Amino acid sequence: MIEIYSDTKTNLSFSLDIENNQDTPKLRFVLKFEDDTSLMFSATQNENKAEVVVPKLSEILKRVPDSCKACLEAIVDGTYFIPWEDEVQFKNVVAVSANLSKYGKQNDDDNQGGFDVPDQQDDSAEDEDHKKNLVVKASIAEETIKDVFDITKPKKEPASDLRKFLEKKSLIKK
């Protein structure tokens, strides 16, 4: 498996021996994705090497996958060859990560910018309340979405359905 960086160009060099050819070979590097799409990049031959520059894939693809299949193709004197095949793993050169080191309310009495860290019991109770609030908000959002989709379905009287929806949400008077 080889690694290709998706957020910068990557230079690849393959050792390549071509013997007894009459014409200049045509070389290309191919990335084959699971959705049956492929990207091809021209390669050049310098002595016994095939060299290819893979551009910044993050500017070409909407979403760069974690990995895909790749091959080096060669067309020599009208004959097609695949002298190399392997898996490619995509990585980013730039990586950012963060971990929470302190939390809580800022302690105003402390000039050094310390934090009051709540007890573990209080934290779990707050987490439970927070989860309940999220569930309630998610339920309300889901109901609103359902209501919106209900009014978009064709019915006999779409104007009255819209009116009922707006009245239900208190957006217009009954």
N, C-alpha and C positions, 0 to 999 in steps of 0.2 A: 504494500500500500504506500502511495506517495501522498504528500500534503501539498495543497495549493492554497495560497492566501487569497481570500475573496475581496479584501479591501485594499489591495495593492497589486501591481502587476507582478507576475511570477515568470522567471526565466527557467526553462527546462532544457537539458541537454542529454541526448541519448547517444550511446555508442551505436554505430550503424555500419555494417559491412555490406557493400553491394559490389558484386563481382560480375564481370563479363557483360556489362550493360553497354548499349550503344547510345541511347538517348539520356538526357538529364532526367533523373527521377523526380517525380512530383511527390512531395511529402506533406502530410497534414496530421495534426493532433486533434482527436475527437473526444469530446465529453458526451457520454450517453446517459440521459436522465431517465428515471423510472416512468415518466409520463410519455415515453417514446419521442421525446424531442432531443435534439443533439446540437451541440455547438462545435464548429470546426475552425481550426486556426492553422494557417499556412506555416509550414516549417521549412527551414533552409538547411542545405547540406554543406558542411564545411569539413573537408577531408573525410574522416571516418566518424563524423558526428552529425546528428540531426538536432537542430536548435529551434526552439519555438518560444515565443513570448505570449503568455496568457494574460490578457488585459484584466483590469479591475472588474471582476464578475459582479460586484454589488451595483455597478452602474449599468450592467447589461440585463440582469435578471431581477424580477420583482422580489423573489425570495430565493436565496442561495440555499440549497439543501445541505445536509450534513455530509453526504457522500454520493458518489455515482461511479459508473464504470468509465474507463477511458482506454483509448488505444492510439497507436501510431500507425497510420496507413501510409503505404508506399505504392506508387504506380510506376513500375519499371518496365520500359519497352512494351507498354500496353498490357502488362500483367499486374493484377492487384495482389498485394501482400499486406499482412498484419504482423509486423515483426515484434511488436510489444503490446501487451494488454495487462491491465491491472485495475485495482480499485483506487479511487482518489478520495481523500478526505479533505474537506474545506475547513480552513481556520481563518481567524481574524488576526491581523498583526496587532491592532489596537484592541485592548480589552480593558473594561472598567468593571470593578466590583466594589461593593461597599458592605460593611457589617455595622450594625447598630452597637455602639459601645456603651452609651449611657442613655437613659430615658427618665422621664418624670418631669415634674414642674421645676422651673428654675428657682433656686433658693435666693431670694432677694437680699437676705441678711448676710449672705456670704459674698464678699467682694471678689472672690476668685472664680465666680461663675459656676459654683457647684450645683448639683441636682439633688432634689429630694426623691429618693427611689421608694415607691409605695411597697408595702408588704406584699408577699407572694399571694396571700389570701385575697387581698383587695384586688390585685391584678386579675386573678382568675374570675372573680365576680364581675369586674368590669368587662373582661373578655366575653363572658356569657351574655351580659347585657348588650354589648356591641354586636355579638352574633345574632341575638334576637332582633335588634334593630335592623341589621342587614337583611334578615329573612323577611321581616315585615316590609321593608322598602322594596325588596325584590318581588314580593307578592303583589304589592301595589303596582309596580312597574309592569309586571306580567299581565295583570288585569287591564291596565290601560292599553297595553299592546293588543290584548284580545279584543277590547272594545274598538280600537281603531280598525283592526282587521274585520271585525263584524260589520262595521259601517261601510267597508269597501266592497263587501259582497253584493252583487246585484240582487235587488229585491224589487217588489212591486212598487214601493214608494220610497225611493232613496232619500228624498228630502225629509220625510218624517223621521226616518231612522237617524239622520244626522241631527235633527232637532232634539230627539230623545237623548242622544249621546251628549250633546252640549248642555241640555238641562240637567242630566245626571251628574255631570262634572261641574255644575253650577257656573257655567260660562255664559248662560243666558237665562232670563227669567222664564218661569213656567207660564 
